[in-house]
C-alpha cells in the first residue's frame, strides 16, 4: 500500500504543469539523471549589440537506482570566441536579486571544464556536482536560492593570477523556470522517498 501512495505522489507531482523533466539512466554510475525538458539560453552582448557569448545553465538531479541518495548538480556551457576557454578559472558566482552567491570553491575543484574549438568558435562545459553530503546540502540550497530568484546573473570569474576575462549573463525567464521545475521535481522525489520508507 505504501508503494502505491509513493507512486501516486510521484505521478501527481510529475503531472503538474511546468514540471517537465527528461530522464536519462546511466548504467555505469547506477544513477538516473533528470534535467528540465526545455533548456533556455542566455546571450551576453557587448558594444554595438554584438553577440559575445551564449550560455546554457542547467540544473541536474541525480538519483541512485536504489533511491537511497539524490543530489543536485549544475551544467554550465558557454559558447564564444577563444577567450572562453580560460573563463571560470577564478570561480562561478551567481547574483540572485542583488545578493551574490558563489558556488563553493571545494565543489569547483572537482569540476574541471571541458573545451573544444572549431575555427574561431569555442565551447566550454563545466559539470558541477557535489561529492560529500555537506556539498550535496550546499548545492541543494544553492539551487533553491536560484530557483526562487527573480533576477539572476551568472558570472565566470578570471583567475587571481591574471589572464582570462570575466563573463556575465542574465538568466532568462525560461532558464529560471528550469531551475524552479527542477526544484519542484527534486522535492517530489524527496516526498516519495519519505512515504515509501514508512
PyMOL commands that set and color helices and strands:
alter all, ss='L'
color gray80, all
select helices_A, chain A and resi 2-15+47-49+82-86+105-109+133-148+173-197
alter helices_A, ss='H'
color red, helices_A
select strands_A, chain A and resi 21-26+31-36+42-46+50-64+70-80+91-96+99-102+114-118+121-129+152-157+167-170
alter strands_A, ss='S'
color yellow, strands_A
deselect
rebuild
show_as cartoon
